[in-house]
């Protein structure tokens, strides 16, 4: 079958391309279903982390292998113990970019409602990660939220926080992405033009109850300052770290002075996927403005070269297997 596979080049660097001879999964048994891929979405942070041998990358000895968690597929076969799914159902699944998959019906997946556009659902993994982070921070009505980084995860974080009733400010280097954040409902956007942006416009728009650090950049000192009283967060505010990194370093005195809560959040749950479907069907979370490239899986090599070498050139990217 066809699949998008990460492998080593002769020079030792990593690439990800389509192969046509990846082993087919076995027939479904028990409560498993077999799906045929319709669309799969690039997970910008996770897949780039693997391309660059980042903090949670697969080891070289595990390659070649798939990598991804955004797969929209149609059920084409069901095992004898399947109760809630049927042939013809369209699912979002946390699965690789593969032409066919076999998964238990109680795996990390959701049956898509008929009014959810499947192309949009191909980005539900990143949207669910963002929603999970917003719920993990217990974001609530009236909170002032700062989202650092307006990539796909940051975009969905901003929308989920607004849906929770927060006032949302988004900051980024890229004004084009900030324009998308504004289109999707962010109350305020601030372009980062230098160090004085943190001590000026960003600080002036606060203080914030919750900060979501979605960029992976070295910005924690800019957010917290060096000593008590310089933080952009309110006393006992929450800092949520999402973007992957090997180490987290922040000024201890500044964090202790404001009794900062540092939160880690990982991946998402089936419940997150169910809530996300409701937010999308109600219009509270929009995917369309974040979808930039809809391409065939045969174009994967060029897409992943861009993701590795020019990540800012990509936004929401979906492979169309139909």
Helices and strands as residue ranges (DSSP letters): E 3-8, E 14-19, E 32-41, H 44-51, G 60-62, E 71-78, E 90-93, E 100-104, E 109-111, H 118-121, H 124-136, E 144-148, H 152-163, E 167-172, H 175-183, E 188-191, H 195-197, I 198-202, H 203-204, E 208-213, H 220-224, E 233-241, H 252-257, E 261-264, H 270-282, G 288-290, E 291-296, G 297-299, H 300-309, G 311-313, E 316-320
